[in-house]
Amino acid sequence: MSHSAGSGDVLARGGIRATYAVRDEKSITQKKWDEMFADFDPEAFQKKEPVKVEGAKKEISRSR
């Protein structure tokens, strides 16, 4: 898929994935990363119930 700024348009046109380029991988230091996720609890996250959307279509695999 495209790496351009319009990658989101791929999804709007029915694509199953879009790739977004990263501008500068070194822009987030380990200290900043740790601060962003300081309160994240992976065990609590895994125990959460999935959000159910009223009227949502059942997802099917396109790799048949």
C-alpha positions in Angstrom: 0.0 0.0 0.0 0.9 3.6 -0.3 3.2 5.5 2.1 1.8 8.9 1.1 -0.2 11.4 3.0 -3.3 10.0 1.4 -3.0 6.6 2.9 -6.2 7.1 4.9 -8.1 7.4 1.6 -7.2 3.8 0.9 -9.3 2.8 3.9 -12.2 5.1 2.8 -12.1 3.4 -0.6 -12.5 0.0 0.9 -8.9 -1.1 1.4 -8.2 -3.5 4.2 -5.0 -1.7 5.4 -3.0 1.5 5.0 0.6 2.1 5.8 1.7 5.4 7.3 5.3 6.6 7.1 7.1 7.6 10.2 8.9 10.9 9.9 11.6 10.6 12.5 11.8 7.5 14.6 14.2 9.2 17.0 11.8 12.0 17.9 10.4 10.1 20.9 13.0 9.4 23.6 12.8 6.5 25.9 12.0 8.9 28.7 9.0 10.4 26.8 7.8 6.9 25.9 7.9 5.8 29.5 6.0 8.9 30.6 3.3 8.3 28.0 2.7 4.8 29.2 3.4 5.2 32.9 -0.2 4.5 33.9 -0.9 1.7 31.4 -1.8 -1.6 33.0 -1.6 -4.4 30.3 -3.3 -7.0 32.5 -6.3 -4.7 33.1 -6.4 -3.9 29.4 -6.6 -7.5 28.5 -9.4 -8.1 30.9 -11.6 -5.4 29.3 -14.7 -6.5 27.5 -14.7 -5.6 23.8 -16.9 -2.7 22.8 -20.1 -3.8 21.0 -21.4 -1.6 18.2 -25.1 -1.7 17.6 -25.9 -2.7 14.0 -22.3 -3.5 13.1 -21.8 -6.1 10.4 -20.0 -9.3 11.3 -16.4 -9.1 10.2 -15.4 -11.6 7.5 -12.0 -12.7 6.3 -11.0 -11.5 2.8 -8.3 -14.0 2.5 -10.4 -16.9 1.2 
